């Protein structure tokens, strides 16, 4: 498969967490992947095939019921949004999101709070730590009444909803 065919193929693979978040080749063998594993797989493919100008990005955005298909989990908990870490690619400066067939970066673009470029090996521990630190700081700055653990639990329920 060439680069564009590989991108199209990965976009068709169902959304779901892999058995080992550090092994993004599981996207192919398990025929599923998250935003992290799918985009890390593509970045690795680009690296191995000398495809230039491909960046792996983690963006933190305001995850809402309007921009992410999470049901009423936030409304049920009286929360307007939760900062969510989302991986995608920038290819020649253009954002490419293959998280799912329905993925549409435009839905979250205006809700982006921060973006950083990462390497493929950082989609596991680094991304989780970066995301959790961001949420902890957000909770402090907003004087939230929720604990980090409660927000993370609600976030996990939202992510499970995406896998259905």
N, C-alpha and C positions, 0 to 999 in steps of 0.2 A: 504494500500500500504506500502511496505517496503521502506527503504531509497533509494535504487537504482531505484526502480520503480517510486518513487516520483521525483527524479532527471530527469529521462527520460521523465516523464509526463510534468514537467514544461518546459523542453527544447522544447517540441512540441507546447506549447502555443504561439500564435502570439505575435510579438513585438508591443507594444503600451503603451502610458501613461495611467495610471489609474486615476480615478476621484479624489482620495485623495492619495497623495504620502506617507502619514504617515501610511496608512492602507494597508499593503502589503498582507493581506488576500484577497484583491480585485483581486489579480492575478487569483484566482480560480473562484470567482463569476463573474468577468467581462471577464474571459478567454483571458486575455492579460496582458502584463507587460513589464517593461523596465529592463535593467541590474540591476538597484537598487532594484526594487520591487521583481523581481524573485529570486535574490540571498538572499535578506533579508528574504523572505518567507522560503527558504530552510534552512537558518541559524537558523531561529526560530523553524522550524520543527526539526532540529538536536538538538537544546537546549532542546525542550520539550520531545524528545525521548532519551535523554542521549547518543547521538551519539558523540563520542569524536573526537578531532583533526580537527574540522571544523572551519575555520577562514573566516570572511567576509572581503574582501579586496577592497579598492579603489586604483586603479592605474591611474596615470596621464600619458597619452601617446600622442605622436605626431599623431593626427588624420590627415591622408592624403587621397587623392583620391585612392591611391594604396592599403591602408590597411583597408579602411572603404568604404562601398558602398554608397557614398554621391554624386555621379554624378560629375559635373564640378564646383560646387559651389566655391571651393578654387581657381581654375585656373581662373574662371571668375572674381575673386576679387584680383588676383595676390598675393595669399598667398600660401606658401608652406605647412604649417600645422597650426593647432590650437590645443593647449593642451586640451585634452578631459579627463574627469573623467569617468572611467569605473569600474563597480563593478563586482566582480567574487568571487569564493570561492577558498580556498586552503584546500584540504582534505588530511590529512597526508602529507602535503608539496607539493602535486600535484595540479596544477591549473585546475579548472573545471569552464567552461564558458557555461551557459545554456541560454544566452541572446536570441538565436534563434536556429532553426534547423541547420543553416549554420554557427553558431558561431565557430570561430577557433582562439583561443588565440595566436597560433603561428604567425598569421598575424600581431599582434601588439607587440609581445614579445620584439623584438629588438628595438622598438620605445618607450619603457617604460622610463619615466623620474623619476618616484617616486611611491612608494607604501606605504600605511599605512593600518593597521588593524582597523576596526571600529565595533561598536555594531549595532544591527538591527535598533534601534531608531535613529541612526545617518544618515540613508540613505536620510532623508528629508533635514532639514535646515542645519545641519552640512556639509553634502556633497556639497550642493550648495555653501555655504559660503567658504568652503575649495577650491573648484574649481574656484570660482570667484576671490579669493585672489591669487591663483596660476597664473591665467591669468593676473591679474593686475601687479603682480611682473614681469612676463614674458615680458609684454609690456614695462615696465620701463627698464628692463635689456637689451632688444633688441633694444631700442630706436625706437620702432615701430611708424609709422605715423598714425596708426589706433587708434581710441578711444576704450576704453573698451566696450562701448555701441554698437559700430559698429561690433566689433569682436563677441560679444555675440549674436547679431542679425544674423550674418552669421552662427554662430554655431547652433542657433535655426533652421535656414533653413536647415542645414545639418541633424539635428536630425529628422526634419519633413520628409525629404527624406527617412530616414530609416524606417519610419512607413508606407510607401506606399507598 
